[in-house]
Amino acid sequence: MADSVSWESFMHRSALVAMKPGASNQELLTFSVSLAKKHSLLLVGETVFDRDLIAGVESVPLGASAFKVERDEKLLHQAIAQVSEARAAFAAACEPAGIPFEFHEVHGQVGANLTVSAHRYDLVILGRHAQENEVSALESILRHCPRPAVVVATAAEARGPVLVAYDGSPQAARALASFVASGLLADEPVSVVTVETATGTGHGTSRLAADYLLRHGRRVQSRVEQSRVTVAEAILGCADDLRPGLIVMGAFGQPTIREFLLGSVTKELLRRLTAPIWIDH
């Protein structure tokens, strides 16, 4: 008879933390360190040095090439210093907390490298930055990420109730399953919210998620929001009421009859939610 395997062996052991050179990363570090302390995770910080983005090829006026070379050298030196600062900030956050950690610098495009590195770890933790181009880059990374990801917008610790935004889609079901399987925040209560649509199946959909959570021993409540406002506004309102420590949702699935956490809804929530967001697809 095969030896039994404890449930603990399936829980998360490592998290990749995407450090942005030149940013404070404080929000990202606060959440990551809190989560690692709570669940004995290895934290692996990573910065991506994209030389082409920093000092890419561009046309310059005749006689201005020397100026471009000088400017590019300054930009590259500045970027190298920013990577060193990110490494130091990561170590300064992890060492006092007694958390095992590593830090890697990789070269190439940010999105491509992060999604490849993610294969080595259980979870990816990303910061959300306010600039429009960075939000778009974040969405692109999430679309191609092979692991569940947590997007952190504010300096929050990994504690407090969990809000599950659930529409019964395969993406929402997979996000919920990956969160439960992770074992993270298992001692926190869970609230399931479903936004009612014209089909009138909101209560049944919410119950599906609640039943799944109950089978895994979670404390759970479910609620159905009437669609008097947009789906995104309904979820934002629930988040304001509950003040969750984490929001779990599926993302970037194919369009369905019901508009829920897909396309523009997901993008709006990523831009406006302040609680950390667990996203899987």
Contacts in CASP RR format, 6 or more apart in sequence:
PFRMAT RR
TARGET T0000
AUTHOR 0000-0000-0000
METHOD contacts of the structure
MODEL  1
MADSVSWESFMHRSALVAMKPGASNQELLTFSVSLAKKHSLLLVGETVFD
RDLIAGVESVPLGASAFKVERDEKLLHQAIAQVSEARAAFAAACEPAGIP
FEFHEVHGQVGANLTVSAHRYDLVILGRHAQENEVSALESILRHCPRPAV
VVATAAEARGPVLVAYDGSPQAARALASFVASGLLADEPVSVVTVETATG
TGHGTSRLAADYLLRHGRRVQSRVEQSRVTVAEAILGCADDLRPGLIVMG
AFGQPTIREFLLGSVTKELLRRLTAPIWIDH
10 181 0 8 1.000
11 39 0 8 1.000
11 181 0 8 1.000
11 182 0 8 1.000
11 183 0 8 1.000
11 184 0 8 1.000
12 39 0 8 1.000
12 41 0 8 1.000
12 122 0 8 1.000
12 123 0 8 1.000
12 182 0 8 1.000
12 183 0 8 1.000
12 184 0 8 1.000
13 41 0 8 1.000
13 42 0 8 1.000
13 122 0 8 1.000
14 41 0 8 1.000
14 42 0 8 1.000
14 43 0 8 1.000
14 44 0 8 1.000
14 120 0 8 1.000
14 121 0 8 1.000
14 122 0 8 1.000
14 123 0 8 1.000
15 32 0 8 1.000
15 35 0 8 1.000
15 36 0 8 1.000
15 41 0 8 1.000
15 42 0 8 1.000
15 43 0 8 1.000
15 44 0 8 1.000
15 121 0 8 1.000
15 122 0 8 1.000
15 123 0 8 1.000
15 124 0 8 1.000
15 125 0 8 1.000
16 44 0 8 1.000
16 45 0 8 1.000
16 46 0 8 1.000
16 114 0 8 1.000
16 117 0 8 1.000
16 118 0 8 1.000
16 120 0 8 1.000
16 121 0 8 1.000
16 123 0 8 1.000
16 124 0 8 1.000
16 125 0 8 1.000
16 147 0 8 1.000
17 28 0 8 1.000
17 29 0 8 1.000
17 32 0 8 1.000
17 43 0 8 1.000
17 44 0 8 1.000
17 45 0 8 1.000
17 46 0 8 1.000
17 90 0 8 1.000
17 125 0 8 1.000
18 28 0 8 1.000
18 45 0 8 1.000
18 46 0 8 1.000
18 114 0 8 1.000
18 124 0 8 1.000
18 125 0 8 1.000
18 126 0 8 1.000
18 127 0 8 1.000
18 141 0 8 1.000
19 25 0 8 1.000
19 28 0 8 1.000
19 45 0 8 1.000
19 46 0 8 1.000
19 47 0 8 1.000
19 86 0 8 1.000
19 87 0 8 1.000
19 89 0 8 1.000
19 90 0 8 1.000
19 103 0 8 1.000
20 47 0 8 1.000
20 86 0 8 1.000
20 127 0 8 1.000
20 129 0 8 1.000
21 47 0 8 1.000
21 49 0 8 1.000
21 79 0 8 1.000
21 82 0 8 1.000
21 83 0 8 1.000
21 85 0 8 1.000
21 86 0 8 1.000
22 82 0 8 1.000
22 85 0 8 1.000
22 86 0 8 1.000
23 129 0 8 1.000
24 89 0 8 1.000
25 86 0 8 1.000
25 89 0 8 1.000
25 90 0 8 1.000
25 127 0 8 1.000
26 155 0 8 1.000
27 127 0 8 1.000
27 152 0 8 1.000
27 153 0 8 1.000
27 154 0 8 1.000
27 155 0 8 1.000
27 156 0 8 1.000
28 125 0 8 1.000
28 126 0 8 1.000
28 127 0 8 1.000
28 152 0 8 1.000
29 89 0 8 1.000
29 90 0 8 1.000
29 93 0 8 1.000
30 155 0 8 1.000
30 156 0 8 1.000
30 157 0 8 1.000
31 125 0 8 1.000
31 150 0 8 1.000
31 152 0 8 1.000
31 155 0 8 1.000
31 156 0 8 1.000
31 157 0 8 1.000
31 158 0 8 1.000
31 276 0 8 1.000
32 43 0 8 1.000
32 93 0 8 1.000
32 125 0 8 1.000
32 152 0 8 1.000
33 43 0 8 1.000
33 93 0 8 1.000
33 94 0 8 1.000
33 97 0 8 1.000
33 99 0 8 1.000
34 157 0 8 1.000
34 158 0 8 1.000
34 159 0 8 1.000
35 41 0 8 1.000
35 125 0 8 1.000
35 150 0 8 1.000
35 158 0 8 1.000
35 184 0 8 1.000
36 42 0 8 1.000
36 43 0 8 1.000
36 94 0 8 1.000
36 97 0 8 1.000
36 99 0 8 1.000
37 97 0 8 1.000
37 98 0 8 1.000
37 99 0 8 1.000
38 158 0 8 1.000
38 159 0 8 1.000
38 184 0 8 1.000
38 185 0 8 1.000
39 183 0 8 1.000
39 184 0 8 1.000
41 99 0 8 1.000
42 99 0 8 1.000
42 100 0 8 1.000
42 101 0 8 1.000
42 102 0 8 1.000
43 90 0 8 1.000
43 94 0 8 1.000
43 99 0 8 1.000
43 100 0 8 1.000
43 101 0 8 1.000
43 102 0 8 1.000
44 101 0 8 1.000
44 102 0 8 1.000
44 103 0 8 1.000
44 104 0 8 1.000
44 120 0 8 1.000
44 121 0 8 1.000
45 90 0 8 1.000
45 101 0 8 1.000
45 102 0 8 1.000
45 103 0 8 1.000
45 104 0 8 1.000
46 103 0 8 1.000
46 104 0 8 1.000
46 105 0 8 1.000
46 106 0 8 1.000
46 113 0 8 1.000
46 114 0 8 1.000
46 117 0 8 1.000
47 83 0 8 1.000
47 86 0 8 1.000
47 87 0 8 1.000
47 104 0 8 1.000
47 105 0 8 1.000
47 106 0 8 1.000
48 105 0 8 1.000
48 106 0 8 1.000
48 107 0 8 1.000
48 108 0 8 1.000
48 109 0 8 1.000
48 110 0 8 1.000
48 111 0 8 1.000
48 113 0 8 1.000
48 114 0 8 1.000
49 79 0 8 1.000
49 80 0 8 1.000
49 83 0 8 1.000
49 105 0 8 1.000
49 106 0 8 1.000
49 107 0 8 1.000
49 108 0 8 1.000
50 107 0 8 1.000
50 108 0 8 1.000
50 109 0 8 1.000
50 110 0 8 1.000
51 76 0 8 1.000
51 107 0 8 1.000
51 108 0 8 1.000
52 108 0 8 1.000
52 109 0 8 1.000
53 109 0 8 1.000
53 110 0 8 1.000
54 72 0 8 1.000
54 75 0 8 1.000
54 76 0 8 1.000
54 79 0 8 1.000
55 71 0 8 1.000
55 72 0 8 1.000
55 75 0 8 1.000
55 76 0 8 1.000
56 72 0 8 1.000
58 68 0 8 1.000
60 67 0 8 1.000
60 68 0 8 1.000
83 105 0 8 1.000
87 103 0 8 1.000
87 105 0 8 1.000
90 101 0 8 1.000
90 103 0 8 1.000
91 101 0 8 1.000
91 103 0 8 1.000
94 100 0 8 1.000
94 101 0 8 1.000
95 101 0 8 1.000
104 117 0 8 1.000
106 113 0 8 1.000
106 117 0 8 1.000
107 113 0 8 1.000
110 137 0 8 1.000
110 141 0 8 1.000
111 137 0 8 1.000
111 140 0 8 1.000
111 141 0 8 1.000
111 144 0 8 1.000
114 124 0 8 1.000
114 141 0 8 1.000
114 145 0 8 1.000
115 141 0 8 1.000
115 144 0 8 1.000
115 145 0 8 1.000
115 146 0 8 1.000
118 124 0 8 1.000
118 145 0 8 1.000
118 146 0 8 1.000
118 147 0 8 1.000
119 146 0 8 1.000
119 147 0 8 1.000
121 147 0 8 1.000
122 147 0 8 1.000
122 148 0 8 1.000
122 182 0 8 1.000
123 147 0 8 1.000
123 148 0 8 1.000
123 149 0 8 1.000
123 150 0 8 1.000
123 182 0 8 1.000
123 184 0 8 1.000
124 145 0 8 1.000
124 147 0 8 1.000
124 148 0 8 1.000
124 149 0 8 1.000
124 150 0 8 1.000
125 149 0 8 1.000
125 150 0 8 1.000
125 152 0 8 1.000
126 138 0 8 1.000
126 141 0 8 1.000
126 142 0 8 1.000
126 149 0 8 1.000
126 150 0 8 1.000
126 151 0 8 1.000
126 152 0 8 1.000
127 138 0 8 1.000
127 151 0 8 1.000
127 152 0 8 1.000
127 153 0 8 1.000
128 135 0 8 1.000
128 138 0 8 1.000
128 151 0 8 1.000
128 152 0 8 1.000
128 153 0 8 1.000
128 270 0 8 1.000
129 135 0 8 1.000
129 138 0 8 1.000
135 267 0 8 1.000
135 270 0 8 1.000
135 271 0 8 1.000
138 151 0 8 1.000
138 270 0 8 1.000
139 266 0 8 1.000
139 267 0 8 1.000
139 270 0 8 1.000
141 149 0 8 1.000
142 149 0 8 1.000
142 151 0 8 1.000
142 251 0 8 1.000
142 252 0 8 1.000
142 279 0 8 1.000
142 281 0 8 1.000
143 252 0 8 1.000
143 281 0 8 1.000
148 175 0 8 1.000
148 178 0 8 1.000
148 179 0 8 1.000
148 182 0 8 1.000
148 278 0 8 1.000
148 279 0 8 1.000
148 280 0 8 1.000
149 278 0 8 1.000
149 279 0 8 1.000
149 280 0 8 1.000
150 246 0 8 1.000
150 276 0 8 1.000
150 277 0 8 1.000
150 278 0 8 1.000
150 279 0 8 1.000
151 270 0 8 1.000
151 276 0 8 1.000
151 277 0 8 1.000
151 279 0 8 1.000
152 276 0 8 1.000
153 273 0 8 1.000
153 274 0 8 1.000
153 275 0 8 1.000
153 276 0 8 1.000
154 274 0 8 1.000
154 275 0 8 1.000
156 245 0 8 1.000
156 274 0 8 1.000
156 275 0 8 1.000
156 276 0 8 1.000
158 184 0 8 1.000
158 185 0 8 1.000
158 245 0 8 1.000
158 246 0 8 1.000
158 276 0 8 1.000
159 185 0 8 1.000
159 188 0 8 1.000
159 245 0 8 1.000
160 185 0 8 1.000
160 188 0 8 1.000
160 243 0 8 1.000
160 244 0 8 1.000
160 245 0 8 1.000
160 246 0 8 1.000
161 188 0 8 1.000
161 189 0 8 1.000
161 190 0 8 1.000
161 191 0 8 1.000
161 242 0 8 1.000
161 243 0 8 1.000
161 244 0 8 1.000
161 245 0 8 1.000
162 179 0 8 1.000
162 185 0 8 1.000
162 188 0 8 1.000
162 189 0 8 1.000
162 190 0 8 1.000
162 191 0 8 1.000
162 244 0 8 1.000
162 245 0 8 1.000
162 246 0 8 1.000
162 247 0 8 1.000
162 248 0 8 1.000
163 190 0 8 1.000
163 191 0 8 1.000
163 193 0 8 1.000
163 238 0 8 1.000
163 239 0 8 1.000
163 242 0 8 1.000
163 244 0 8 1.000
163 245 0 8 1.000
163 246 0 8 1.000
163 247 0 8 1.000
163 248 0 8 1.000
163 275 0 8 1.000
164 176 0 8 1.000
164 179 0 8 1.000
164 190 0 8 1.000
164 191 0 8 1.000
164 192 0 8 1.000
164 193 0 8 1.000
164 209 0 8 1.000
164 213 0 8 1.000
164 247 0 8 1.000
164 248 0 8 1.000
164 249 0 8 1.000
165 172 0 8 1.000
165 193 0 8 1.000
165 235 0 8 1.000
165 238 0 8 1.000
165 247 0 8 1.000
165 248 0 8 1.000
165 249 0 8 1.000
165 250 0 8 1.000
165 260 0 8 1.000
165 261 0 8 1.000
165 269 0 8 1.000
166 172 0 8 1.000
166 176 0 8 1.000
166 192 0 8 1.000
166 193 0 8 1.000
166 194 0 8 1.000
166 205 0 8 1.000
166 206 0 8 1.000
166 208 0 8 1.000
166 209 0 8 1.000
166 249 0 8 1.000
167 194 0 8 1.000
167 195 0 8 1.000
167 205 0 8 1.000
167 258 0 8 1.000
167 260 0 8 1.000
167 261 0 8 1.000
168 194 0 8 1.000
168 205 0 8 1.000
168 208 0 8 1.000
168 209 0 8 1.000
169 250 0 8 1.000
169 253 0 8 1.000
169 256 0 8 1.000
169 258 0 8 1.000
169 260 0 8 1.000
169 261 0 8 1.000
169 262 0 8 1.000
170 253 0 8 1.000
171 250 0 8 1.000
171 251 0 8 1.000
171 252 0 8 1.000
171 253 0 8 1.000
171 261 0 8 1.000
171 262 0 8 1.000
171 280 0 8 1.000
171 281 0 8 1.000
172 209 0 8 1.000
172 249 0 8 1.000
172 250 0 8 1.000
172 260 0 8 1.000
172 261 0 8 1.000
174 250 0 8 1.000
174 280 0 8 1.000
174 281 0 8 1.000
175 248 0 8 1.000
175 249 0 8 1.000
175 250 0 8 1.000
175 251 0 8 1.000
175 278 0 8 1.000
175 279 0 8 1.000
175 280 0 8 1.000
175 281 0 8 1.000
176 209 0 8 1.000
176 212 0 8 1.000
176 213 0 8 1.000
176 248 0 8 1.000
177 212 0 8 1.000
178 278 0 8 1.000
178 280 0 8 1.000
179 248 0 8 1.000
179 278 0 8 1.000
179 280 0 8 1.000
180 212 0 8 1.000
180 213 0 8 1.000
180 216 0 8 1.000
180 218 0 8 1.000
185 245 0 8 1.000
185 246 0 8 1.000
186 218 0 8 1.000
188 245 0 8 1.000
188 246 0 8 1.000
189 218 0 8 1.000
189 219 0 8 1.000
189 220 0 8 1.000
189 221 0 8 1.000
190 213 0 8 1.000
190 218 0 8 1.000
190 219 0 8 1.000
190 220 0 8 1.000
190 221 0 8 1.000
191 220 0 8 1.000
191 221 0 8 1.000
191 222 0 8 1.000
191 223 0 8 1.000
191 238 0 8 1.000
191 242 0 8 1.000
191 244 0 8 1.000
192 206 0 8 1.000
192 209 0 8 1.000
192 210 0 8 1.000
192 213 0 8 1.000
192 220 0 8 1.000
192 221 0 8 1.000
192 222 0 8 1.000
192 223 0 8 1.000
193 206 0 8 1.000
193 222 0 8 1.000
193 223 0 8 1.000
193 224 0 8 1.000
193 225 0 8 1.000
193 234 0 8 1.000
193 235 0 8 1.000
193 238 0 8 1.000
194 202 0 8 1.000
194 203 0 8 1.000
194 204 0 8 1.000
194 205 0 8 1.000
194 206 0 8 1.000
194 209 0 8 1.000
194 222 0 8 1.000
194 223 0 8 1.000
194 224 0 8 1.000
194 225 0 8 1.000
195 202 0 8 1.000
195 224 0 8 1.000
195 225 0 8 1.000
195 227 0 8 1.000
195 231 0 8 1.000
195 234 0 8 1.000
195 235 0 8 1.000
195 260 0 8 1.000
196 202 0 8 1.000
196 224 0 8 1.000
196 225 0 8 1.000
196 226 0 8 1.000
196 227 0 8 1.000
197 227 0 8 1.000
197 258 0 8 1.000
197 260 0 8 1.000
199 257 0 8 1.000
199 258 0 8 1.000
202 224 0 8 1.000
203 224 0 8 1.000
206 222 0 8 1.000
206 223 0 8 1.000
206 224 0 8 1.000
207 222 0 8 1.000
209 222 0 8 1.000
210 220 0 8 1.000
210 221 0 8 1.000
210 222 0 8 1.000
213 220 0 8 1.000
214 220 0 8 1.000
223 238 0 8 1.000
225 234 0 8 1.000
225 235 0 8 1.000
225 238 0 8 1.000
227 234 0 8 1.000
228 234 0 8 1.000
230 265 0 8 1.000
231 259 0 8 1.000
231 260 0 8 1.000
231 261 0 8 1.000
231 265 0 8 1.000
232 265 0 8 1.000
232 268 0 8 1.000
232 269 0 8 1.000
232 272 0 8 1.000
235 247 0 8 1.000
235 269 0 8 1.000
235 273 0 8 1.000
236 269 0 8 1.000
236 272 0 8 1.000
236 273 0 8 1.000
239 247 0 8 1.000
239 273 0 8 1.000
239 274 0 8 1.000
239 275 0 8 1.000
243 275 0 8 1.000
244 275 0 8 1.000
245 275 0 8 1.000
245 276 0 8 1.000
246 275 0 8 1.000
246 276 0 8 1.000
246 277 0 8 1.000
246 278 0 8 1.000
247 273 0 8 1.000
247 275 0 8 1.000
247 276 0 8 1.000
247 277 0 8 1.000
247 278 0 8 1.000
248 277 0 8 1.000
248 278 0 8 1.000
249 261 0 8 1.000
249 266 0 8 1.000
249 269 0 8 1.000
249 277 0 8 1.000
249 278 0 8 1.000
249 279 0 8 1.000
250 261 0 8 1.000
250 266 0 8 1.000
250 279 0 8 1.000
250 280 0 8 1.000
250 281 0 8 1.000
251 261 0 8 1.000
251 262 0 8 1.000
251 266 0 8 1.000
251 279 0 8 1.000
251 280 0 8 1.000
251 281 0 8 1.000
252 262 0 8 1.000
252 263 0 8 1.000
252 266 0 8 1.000
252 281 0 8 1.000
253 262 0 8 1.000
253 263 0 8 1.000
253 281 0 8 1.000
254 262 0 8 1.000
255 262 0 8 1.000
256 262 0 8 1.000
259 265 0 8 1.000
261 269 0 8 1.000
269 277 0 8 1.000
270 277 0 8 1.000
END
